[in-house]
Amino acid sequence: MTVAPASIPRFARGMRLREDAARARWVVVGPERLFVPDEIALEVLRLMDGARSVDAIVDDLAARYDAPREAIAADVLALLSDLHAKGVVTA
């Protein structure tokens, strides 16, 4: 299974985004794993609510940032596909 524009991404079982207040950063934590997303990945991960499709996430980001929608879509799909391959995200 791959991540497609119509996919609805969500965190895989046991994975979640949480704020690490002690270190003033956001992390993705799961069983024996921890990722520190960069600012762009964090924006995408915050929009994963289990209801929005990848297209809806791209539309939201395109409305907020001055970048071509196609470029945002390519970046979001690449990020989510990578996280899917690592077992962090399901779609």
Buried (B, 14 or more C-beta within 10 A) or exposed (E): EEBEEEBBBBBBEEBEBEEEEEEEEBBBBBEEEEBEBEEBBBBBBEBBEEEBBBBBBBBBBBEEEEEEEEEBBEBBBEBBBEBBEBBBBBB
